[in-house]
Amino acid sequence: MKISSIKNLTSRFIKEDKGLAAIEYAVMGFLLIAAITAAVGPLQGSLVTAFTNVGTEIEAATAD
């Protein structure tokens, strides 16, 4: 692909409103993922503890 055709595609993408909407959706998606990651982060310790406890109980039940 030639550089001139890349420039044409880029300029058309910038001029079109659809291109702007796509960028806005990408930014909103990124912010949503960042918010979910921030919300789940504090729960990590309690989730690890819960799964460790379940694993310990399963080992104890199957050891008999």
Beta strands, then each sheet from edge to edge (+ up, - down):
end
